[in-house]
Amino acid sequence: MDFFAIKFNSLFMQAKYKKPKIDLEEVLLDRRALDRNGETLEKLETPISTKNIFIIFVVIGVCLFILYARVFYLSIIKGNFFYQLSETNRLRYIPIKAPRGIIFDRYGKPLVENSLTFSLILSPRDILQNSKQDELTLKIANIFGLSFDDIKAKYTNRQLSYVEPILLKTNVSIEEARKFESEITEQDKKGFYLVEDYSRYYVDPEAFSHILGYTGKMDNIDIQENPQYPISDIIGKMGIEKYYEQYLHGVSGKQLMEINARSEINPNLGEIKAKPGNNLITTIDKDLQLELYKDLKTTITNLHIHKGAGLAINPQTGEVLALVSFPSIDVNTLTKGSPRADIDKMTSNIYMPFINRVISGLYAPGSTIKPLVAIAALQEHTIDPDKTIVDEDAIVIPNPYDAKHPSIFRDWKNHGIVDMRKAIAYSCNIYFYALGGGYKDIEGLGIRRLKQY
């Protein structure tokens, strides 16, 4: 029996190698596994080259890098945006303005007040989901005296935030608020909201305009420089209001609302209270400021001129007690943003009322020493204040070393006959050249006494 088994196995193996067979799992092997005659199996595998392994790892590495970069972009860089976007699917908020700090004079008298008013807010997310957005926008424009194109540009402009409310108008009047509530139904007004707000009211707007400045809506530059502010916020635009913006502003709050699947609004979800701004005490004397403004305005009117500036300081401390620049501006009109005709009149004024001439005017700094030279001459009795001299275009001092090149001291204008008072008033150079160095019958103070004083 064993003999027949061995013989059968031997015949089977001979038949097998006479006609090579490839098992099913060998079909996918490399063709080079067969020899040239295709009869015997030379080898069953070929190693992958180092170059191919390197290429495979590079491809895998690039794919992983792209995957992780995309995850980093979505979760880190744009994470806050997508978080807000997901939250606004169910949450909305209306900003609650923080009252700005009050500005006082040195004696505690308020120079500005906060008055309670209403503001019109636009929610881009809600208005874009409103099927009647154009019809509603036109109604809003007519009620509040706004431009249809300007409103639409705000909620279609992708450079602005898609989820944050946008301030359309401050200081909404009672009549406008009544029209809004009566002419537009609750369902149709989706996207526009009236909220309680605080408006700046300046007690003496023209007298203090260049000191206090004014507030207004944020523009694109303000939004970039103050990313912590809601884009519907109010910000200082000039003067103390701008310089101490961070101190006066406070922190805005939020009125939270919830939106259900039917787009129904629950306005009582909760509230984050606002934090008022800090009060500010200045060195300004309110009564002195009003007197200086009144006197400067009267003088400018009487002299038939259009520009001027006045400053009163404490010489012992350098504190500014009063500061007036003329022409002035009505900052209450600028804060309200209306009437437009009055604002256009101020901005187009050829005498440039927005320039603070006390700190931005161009004046010859050398003239500030002339009253000191006059005091020194009076103290040394080198001249009588009533003595007059004839102003000349220039004083020519001969050069003892080169007669062709004398020293020439010019005046900026020929002032005619002047005494000490007129010389100070008109800043006459020739008069004070004479007081300092001497000229004709006037004894000069000389370098030593000038240095002493």
Beta strands, then each sheet from edge to edge (+ up, - down):
strand 1: 91-96
strand 2: 103-104
strand 3: 112-122
strand 4: 166-169
strand 5: 192-202
strand 6: 215-217
strand 7: 234-236
strand 8: 253-259
strand 9: 265-272
strand 10: 280-281
strand 11: 308-313
strand 12: 320-326
strand 13: 389-390
strand 14: 394-397
strand 15: 407-410
strand 16: 417-418
sheet 1: 1+ 8- 9+
sheet 2: 2+ 10+
sheet 3: 4+ 3- 5+
sheet 4: 6+ 7-
sheet 5: 11+ 12-
sheet 6: 13+ 16-
sheet 7: 14+ 15-
end
